Every structure is written in C-alpha cells, then in structure tokens.
Amino acid sequence: MFEPIAKLDRQVFAVINGFGNKYHLRSKAKIVSASGDGPVYLYLCVGLLLVNQQGEQLFNSALAAFIIELPLYLVLKNSIRRTRPCYQNWAADGPTAQLDFKPSDKFSLPSGHTAAAFVMATTLAWVFPSLAWLVFGWAMLIGLSRILLGVHYPLDIGAGALLGVSSCYLTQPMFGQ
C-alpha cells in the first residue's frame, strides 16, 4: 500500500539530489543546513532576548515549542526507523548520495533539522510578522539542503515541517499567538 508513495519519494529525492550534484550545490547546502543547527537557535533567541522588547516572548514561545517537538521527534524517528537515503542501495548503481560528514544517526523520518527550522520560523513569524516570508523561506531552504546533502527524502522534510509547525500550534494558547 505504501510502496507507491515510497517509490515516488525516492524518485523525487533522486531528481533533487541529482540536481544538486550536477550544479555543485553541496557546499552551499552544507552552509544552509548548518544555519539550522541547534546552537544557532539558542544564540538567536538569547540575542533577541537581550536587545528586543519582544525577545522574551520569542524565547518563551520557542522554548515551549521545542519542549513539545523534541520528544515527539525522538519517538517518531526511533519508532519509524526509516533508513537515510545515503545508506540505501535502492539505486541501480548503489547509493545516490556520497557523504562527506556523518549524520547524527541512521534514520531519516522525520527530519529534525527541518522540524527545528519550522519551530523557529513559526515562532519568529508570530513575534515578528513582517519576517514571515523570510523565515519560512529560510526553513524551506534548510529542508531542501537536507535532500541535497543526501540525508533526507522529501517526505522526511514534509513530516519535519508538519512536526515543527504543529508543535508551535500546540503551545499557542499559552502565549496568545
């Protein structure tokens, strides 16, 4: 029943990842992906907490959403246990993606980088509505970078985005967003 979806997901991955390889986008994808690492969010929130009136709202909203997102992410990833595309041999000539870094684990669904990026994008958009297009575009680029790097399928990215946004909406009543 799910094989047609998985097959389409692999095909879309191959197109996006192949595009990135053809146009040598891996180094740029690594930079974009690194902008979605956990410490970046902490520095951003603390920095805004120190210099902006709305920094406290951002810090508290993001913290609450991450308290929801992180355990759900860990439960989903360790329950579903979908192997990352870089570790699959589904392509006729072996793995499609070559890694020059080691992912934190061997499972791909959902994308933690994407989930965290969408937690931050949603929170930033609530606190600073004029930045919504910018921060959601950045979050989507983080998800795309994970496909270009060969560590996630498109479905992993969609699931991560849904997890991140949903985590924010679950905490929304606490902050009146």
C-alpha positions as CSV (number, residue, x, y, z in Angstrom):
1,M,0.0,0.0,0.0
2,F,2.8,2.5,0.9
3,E,5.2,1.3,-1.8
4,P,3.9,3.7,-4.5
5,I,4.5,6.6,-2.1
6,A,7.9,5.4,-1.1
7,K,8.8,4.9,-4.8
8,L,7.7,8.4,-5.7
9,D,9.6,9.8,-2.7
10,R,12.8,8.1,-3.9
11,Q,12.3,9.4,-7.4
12,V,11.8,13.0,-6.2
13,F,14.8,12.6,-4.0
14,A,16.9,11.4,-6.9
15,V,15.9,14.4,-9.0
16,I,16.6,17.0,-6.3
17,N,19.8,15.3,-5.1
18,G,20.9,14.8,-8.7
19,F,20.3,18.5,-9.5
20,G,22.4,19.5,-6.5
21,N,25.2,17.2,-7.6
22,K,25.0,18.4,-11.2
23,Y,25.3,22.1,-10.2
24,H,27.7,21.5,-7.3
25,L,25.4,22.8,-4.6
26,R,26.7,20.5,-1.8
27,S,29.0,23.2,-0.2
28,K,26.2,25.7,-0.3
29,A,23.7,23.1,1.1
30,K,26.1,22.4,4.0
31,I,26.2,26.1,4.9
32,V,22.4,26.4,4.8
33,S,22.0,23.1,6.8
34,A,24.4,24.4,9.4
35,S,22.3,27.5,9.9
36,G,19.7,25.1,11.2
37,D,21.9,23.6,13.9
38,G,20.6,23.8,17.5
39,P,23.1,26.3,18.9
40,V,22.1,28.9,16.2
41,Y,18.6,29.0,17.6
42,L,19.8,29.4,21.2
43,Y,22.1,32.3,20.2
44,L,19.3,33.9,18.2
45,C,16.8,33.7,21.0
46,V,19.2,34.8,23.7
47,G,20.5,37.7,21.5
48,L,17.0,38.9,20.8
49,L,16.1,38.5,24.5
50,L,18.9,40.9,25.3
51,V,18.2,43.5,22.7
52,N,14.5,43.5,21.8
53,Q,11.3,44.0,23.8
54,Q,9.7,41.0,22.1
55,G,12.7,38.8,22.8
56,E,11.2,37.4,25.9
57,Q,8.1,36.3,24.0
58,L,10.2,34.7,21.3
59,F,12.4,32.9,23.8
60,N,9.5,31.6,25.9
61,S,7.4,30.6,22.8
62,A,10.4,28.8,21.1
63,L,11.3,27.0,24.3
64,A,7.8,25.7,24.9
65,A,7.5,24.5,21.3
66,F,10.9,22.8,21.4
67,I,9.8,21.0,24.7
68,I,6.9,19.5,22.6
69,E,8.9,19.0,19.3
70,L,12.0,17.2,20.6
71,P,10.4,14.3,22.4
72,L,7.9,13.8,19.6
73,Y,10.8,13.9,17.1
74,L,12.7,11.2,19.1
75,V,9.7,8.9,19.5
76,L,8.8,9.2,15.8
77,K,12.3,8.7,14.5
78,N,13.1,5.7,16.7
79,S,9.7,4.2,16.0
80,I,9.6,4.6,12.2
81,R,13.3,3.8,11.8
82,R,13.4,4.7,8.1
83,T,16.9,4.4,6.7
84,R,18.5,7.6,5.4
85,P,18.9,7.7,1.6
86,C,22.7,7.9,1.9
87,Y,22.6,4.5,3.5
88,Q,20.2,2.9,1.0
89,N,21.2,0.8,-2.0
90,W,18.0,1.3,-3.9
91,A,19.6,3.0,-6.9
92,A,20.9,0.6,-9.6
93,D,24.4,1.9,-9.2
94,G,24.5,2.0,-5.4
95,P,23.8,4.8,-3.0
96,T,22.8,8.1,-4.8
97,A,24.4,10.4,-2.2
98,Q,28.0,10.5,-1.1
99,L,28.5,11.9,2.4
100,D,31.5,14.0,3.5
101,F,30.1,14.2,7.0
102,K,28.4,11.8,9.4
103,P,24.7,12.2,10.2
104,S,23.8,12.0,13.9
105,D,22.0,8.7,13.3
106,K,21.0,6.3,10.5
107,F,17.3,7.2,10.5
108,S,15.6,9.8,8.4
109,L,11.9,10.3,9.2
110,P,11.1,13.0,10.3
111,S,13.9,15.5,9.6
112,G,15.0,17.0,12.9
113,H,16.7,19.9,11.2
114,T,13.5,20.8,9.3
115,A,11.3,20.3,12.4
116,A,13.5,22.7,14.4
117,A,13.7,25.2,11.5
118,F,9.9,25.3,11.3
119,V,9.6,25.7,15.1
120,M,11.8,28.8,14.8
121,A,10.2,30.1,11.6
122,T,6.7,29.8,13.1
123,T,7.8,31.4,16.4
124,L,9.6,34.2,14.6
125,A,6.6,34.8,12.3
126,W,4.3,35.1,15.3
127,V,6.6,37.5,17.2
128,F,7.8,39.4,14.1
129,P,5.0,39.0,11.4
130,S,6.8,41.2,8.9
131,L,9.5,38.5,8.7
132,A,7.2,35.6,7.9
133,W,8.1,35.2,4.3
134,L,11.8,35.4,5.0
135,V,11.8,32.9,7.9
136,F,9.6,30.4,6.2
137,G,11.7,30.6,3.1
138,W,14.8,30.0,5.2
139,A,13.1,27.0,6.9
140,M,12.2,25.5,3.5
141,L,15.8,26.0,2.3
142,I,17.1,24.1,5.3
143,G,14.8,21.2,4.4
144,L,15.9,21.4,0.8
145,S,19.5,21.4,1.9
146,R,19.0,18.1,3.7
147,I,17.8,16.5,0.5
148,L,20.7,18.0,-1.5
149,L,23.1,16.6,1.2
150,G,21.6,13.1,0.7
151,V,20.4,12.6,4.3
152,H,16.6,13.0,3.9
153,Y,13.9,12.2,1.5
154,P,11.2,14.8,0.6
155,L,8.7,13.0,2.8
156,D,11.0,13.4,5.7
157,I,11.1,17.1,5.1
158,G,7.4,17.4,4.9
159,A,7.0,15.4,8.1
160,G,9.6,17.6,9.9
161,A,7.8,20.8,8.7
162,L,4.5,19.5,10.0
163,L,6.0,18.5,13.3
164,G,7.7,21.8,13.8
165,V,4.6,23.9,12.9
166,S,2.3,21.6,14.9
167,S,4.5,21.9,18.0
168,C,4.1,25.6,17.9
169,Y,0.4,25.5,17.5
170,L,0.1,23.1,20.5
171,T,1.8,25.8,22.6
172,Q,-0.1,28.7,21.1
173,P,-2.8,29.0,23.8
174,M,0.0,29.6,26.4
175,F,1.2,32.7,24.7
176,G,-1.9,34.1,23.0
177,Q,-0.4,33.9,19.5
